[in-house]
Amino acid sequence: MISPEIQKSAINNWARQNGRRIIGWVDDLDDTGRNFKRKITKAIDRIEIGEGSEIVVYRYDRWGRNAVESLANVHRVESVGGSVVSATEPLDPETAIGRYNRTNAFGLAELQSDIISDNWKAVMANRVSRQLTPSGSPRFGYRRVGRIPDALHNPSSRVRRRYRIDPEDPDERYEPDPETARMLTEMYGRYISGWGYGRIAIWLNECGVHNSRGAPWSDVTVRNVLDAGFGAGFLQVHAGHCKCRSRGSCRNRVRVAFAATCTGANAGTTTGTATARSHAGQWSRQRSATRSPSGPRSVKRIPSGSPVAPRAPRPKPSVCARNASSPIPTLRCAALLCRRQ
């Protein structure tokens, strides 16, 4: 991964050597290059209104990792008399061979992105097969065992905290947390008894309990914890039949059942854990009863004698911390240039 400083240094050197004046910078930090829903479109807009004449990137894969969209946006720039230049790849787009090589560069960038994506999907599928969350993210009511924070991680880095194998206990797993497992049990119980998400959030905050991110609760975070189904013995994963490239936000998700998390197989089953599993299972059946097979937005009416009032189910939240179909977020810098008079 090339740092923004290295990219900017190379672009500055290219501008100085070629007699260009930089009039603006675009930093697309931690954004995927698989689409152009990024700040780079603002630079294209400025080219179209005549504020600049060129956009310079460190390398063509910094422009984008989708060959079709990359070429389409290059054409958008060139159709108004502008150009897209790589500071480290001296290709001449005025010639047929130069355009051919540039197209190949975009194709190779997409290939690299696809390989990274396939690797991450294989990693996540392996984790799910081992009854682990796809990304190793924290789960309220449980503690992650077998992994410890990496002492070499830089806290100021944009990359989330890294973990490494615990040499004293290398078997990664989730076990009920003595402090929060009973609260998770109570959350399910109160929901089953008719409490709403907002009321549960107020109760948790009054008890001084924070969520797994260390923040106060809201109706949304309560819903996410319960609707994820982790306490009921489910992992929520992207549906295999869906071929979209926005898996992190896609609502085509399925629940994969497993047992180790809720039964306490690793830590020994306790009364609280068994109660949590019972309540979570009842919650899961109740949620299923309000949804027809046609889709998550269909509501089946509950008889008036039911202890729980009917409620319309909310959209399923996305629980994956990392988009499996996209490459690792990259650091992209581009300079908007105009020719020196």
MOFENVEN-V603471 format. One record per pair of residues at least 6 apart in sequence whose ideal C-beta (glycine too) atoms are under 6 Angstrom apart, sorted by the first residue. I is the first residue (numbers start at 0). J is the second residue. D is the distance in Angstrom with one decimal. If there is no record, write none. Layout:
# MOFENVEN-V603471
i->(I I)
j->(J J)
d->(D D)
This chain:
# MOFENVEN-V603471
i->(3 3 6 6 7 9 9 9 10 10 10 13 14 18 19 20 20 21 21 22 22 22 23 24 25 25 25 25 26 27 27 27 27 28 29 29 30 31 32 32 33 33 33 35 35 39 42 42 42 43 43 45 45 46 46 47 51 51 51 52 52 52 53 53 53 54 54 54 55 55 55 55 56 56 56 57 58 58 59 59 60 61 62 63 64 64 64 65 66 66 66 69 73 76 90 90 90 91 92 92 112 115 116 116 119 120 123 123 126 127 127 130 130 133 134 134 136 137 138 139 139 139 139 140 140 140 140 141 141 141 142 142 143 144 144 145 145 145 145 145 145 146 146 147 148 149 149 152 152 172 173 174 174 175 175 180 181 182 183 183 184 184 184 184 186 187 187 187 188 189 191 191 193 196 196 196 197 199 200 200 200 200 203 204 204 210 210 223 227 227 228 230 230 231 231 231 232 232 232 232 233 233 234 235 235 235 236 237 237 238 238 241 243 244 246 246 246 247 247 247 248 250 252 261 262 263 289 289 289 290 291 291 295 298 300 301)
j->(330 332 57 332 332 57 86 87 55 86 334 86 21 339 336 337 339 334 336 51 335 337 335 334 38 39 42 333 332 37 38 39 331 330 157 328 37 325 63 64 64 65 325 68 72 333 54 333 335 75 76 51 335 76 81 79 335 336 337 81 337 338 82 84 336 83 333 335 84 86 334 336 62 85 333 86 85 87 85 104 108 331 69 69 108 109 112 109 105 106 109 105 83 83 97 100 101 97 98 101 326 326 324 326 323 323 133 323 133 234 236 257 259 319 320 321 320 211 229 179 210 211 224 176 179 180 183 173 175 176 174 176 173 172 174 165 168 169 170 171 172 162 171 165 162 161 163 160 161 265 260 265 266 263 272 271 271 208 230 275 271 274 275 278 199 278 279 282 278 199 281 282 307 218 221 222 218 221 216 217 218 221 216 215 216 216 220 316 235 318 254 275 279 279 280 283 256 257 258 261 254 256 255 252 254 318 255 246 252 251 253 251 249 324 322 323 324 317 319 322 317 315 315 276 268 272 298 299 312 312 297 299 312 311 309 309)
d->(5.3 5.1 3.9 4.1 5.5 5.4 4.8 5.9 5.2 4.9 4.8 3.9 5.5 4.7 4.4 5.7 5.1 4.8 5.7 5.8 5.5 5.5 4.2 5.7 5.1 5.5 4.9 4.5 5.6 4.6 5.3 5.8 4.0 5.4 5.9 4.0 4.9 4.3 4.9 3.7 5.5 5.2 5.4 5.5 5.7 5.9 5.3 6.0 4.9 6.0 5.9 5.5 5.9 5.3 4.1 5.1 4.4 5.9 4.9 5.7 5.2 5.7 5.1 5.6 4.4 5.1 5.5 6.0 4.7 5.5 4.8 5.8 5.0 5.9 4.9 5.6 5.6 5.5 5.0 4.1 3.6 4.8 5.6 3.8 4.7 5.4 4.0 5.9 4.3 4.9 4.7 4.4 5.0 5.5 4.7 5.0 5.3 3.8 5.4 5.9 4.4 4.3 5.5 5.9 5.4 5.0 4.0 5.4 5.5 5.7 5.9 4.2 4.8 5.6 4.0 5.2 4.6 4.0 5.1 6.0 5.8 4.5 5.2 6.0 5.0 4.8 3.3 4.3 6.0 5.6 5.8 4.5 5.9 5.3 5.4 5.4 5.5 5.9 5.0 3.7 5.9 4.2 5.7 4.8 5.9 4.2 4.9 5.7 4.6 5.1 5.2 5.5 4.2 6.0 4.9 5.7 5.1 5.6 5.4 5.7 5.9 5.2 3.8 5.8 5.7 3.7 5.1 5.0 5.0 5.6 5.7 5.9 5.7 3.9 4.5 4.8 4.1 4.9 4.1 5.4 5.3 4.9 4.5 5.2 5.5 5.6 5.2 4.5 5.6 5.1 5.4 5.8 4.2 3.6 5.6 4.3 5.9 5.9 6.0 4.3 4.0 5.7 4.7 5.3 5.6 4.8 5.7 4.5 5.9 4.2 5.0 4.0 5.1 4.9 5.7 5.0 4.5 5.6 5.4 3.7 5.5 5.7 5.6 4.2 5.9 4.5 5.8 5.7 5.6 5.7 4.0 5.7 5.9 5.3 5.9 4.4)
